[in-house]
């Protein structure tokens, strides 16, 4: 609300109005999620994945049509978080004959970031991860660590006193 519209043109009312406006803006910026947060959330929600568990490995299968292997990143953070990401960009169209540009009649193919994060189980071997992209399908295989050998009970000799 602008105080000048109500007939209050004094510097005092202008200062109060400015303080109220700046307080509202600072509250919004402190509590509101960032634009990057929304982009990441949207990218994660729009990237479907299948996860399979085999006796010796975990396999993540993700559709990433139109992406080349150089456009895809597979990373491990904090020793147990697998991050799979990529970005599909709109193809640059060259100008056609007649001097005009290309006019899209319909745009349904998704462009933008693709990303998923997975917390790996304790028995995942983060040193043995492979990723293969074939025909727009990314397959990431995480080998399992061998199970720990069971401890043998320790026998203590009983002495007669």
N, C-alpha and C positions, 0 to 999 in steps of 0.2 A: 504494500500500500504506500502510495506517495503522499507525504504530508502536505506538499505544495498544492495538491488538488483540493484539499480541504480548507485552504486559505491560511495555512500556517507556514509562512515563508521565513520565519526567524532562523538565525544560525543555530540556536539551541535545538529546535525541532529537527533541523537537517542533520545535526550531529547525532541525535538520538536515533533517527531513522537509519543513518549509516551504521551505527553500532549494532542495531537490531538485525540489519541485513547481513553484516559480516559475521555475527554470531550464528545465524542460521546456516550460512555457507560453511563455516568451520565445523559445525556439528555434522553436516552432511558428509564432508570430506573425511572426517575421522571414522565414522561408523559405516559408510557406504563401501561395498566391495569395489575393487578397481576394475577397470575395463579388461585388463589382462586376465583377471580371475574369471569373468564371464566368458571370455574367449576360450580359456582352458576348459571350463566346465562344459561349454557347448561342444568343444572338440572331443571331450571324453564321452559325452552322452551319445554322440553320433558315430562312434567307432565300435561296431559290434565285434565280439571275439568269442571263440570257442576255446575251452581249456580242457585238455585231456591229461589223465594221469596214467602212466604206464609203470610197470614194476621198477624200471631204472631211470625214468625221466618224467618231466612235465612238458607238455607241448601246447603252445599258444598259437592259434590259427586266426589270422586277422585279414579281412578283405581290405586291400589297398589298391583299388583299380586306378590305372593311369599313372602310378608312381614308379619311377625308376629306382634301382637300388641305391643310387646316390642321394635320393630325396628322402630316404628312410633312415632314422636313427634308432639304434637299440642300445640302451645304456643301463648301468646298474648304479644306483645311488645308495648311500648309507649301508652298503654291504648286503642289503636284502630287498631293495625296491627296484623292480624291473620297470623301465620306462620305454615305451615304444611310441615313436612320434614321426610325423612327416607333414608335408604341406603340399597341397595340390593348388596350382595357380591357374587362372584363366589363360587360355592360349591367346597369344597376341596375333590378331588377324591383320594381315596386310591389306592395304587399300586395294579394292578391286577396280576394274576398268570403269571409267566414267567419273572418276574423281571423288566418289562418295565412299564412305566407310561401310562396314558390315553392320547390318541391323539384325539383332536377335529377335526372332519371333517368339521363341520360348527358351527359357534357361532352367533346366531341371537338374542338371548334373551338379553335384555338390563341389564347391571349391572352399579352400581354407585349410585349417590345421586338423590333423588327425592325431589323437594322443590317448594313451591308456597307461595307467600305473597299476602295478600289482605288487603286493607284499609277498615275497617268496617265503615258503616254509623253511624251517631250520635245517632240514636235510637237503636243501637245494645247493648244488655246487656252482657258485657264481663264477668260478674259474673255467667252467666247461659249458659255455653257452654258444650255440650256433644259430644263425639266422639265414634263411633261404627265401628269396622272393621269386615266385614263378607264376606267370599268368595272372598277376594282380593279387596273388594270395601270399601273404608273408607267414612263414612257419618258423617260430622260434622254439628251439629245444633247449631245455635246462636239465642237465644231468643231475641225478640224485647222488648224494654222498653215500658211501657204503654204510650199512648199519653198524653201530659199534658192537664189538665182540662182547659177549656176556662175560662178566667177571667171574672167575672161579673162586669158590669160597676158600678162604685161607684157613688152614688147619693149624691149630696151636697145640703144641705138645704139653701135656699135663704131667707135672713132676710130682713124685711122691715125697712128702717131707718126713 
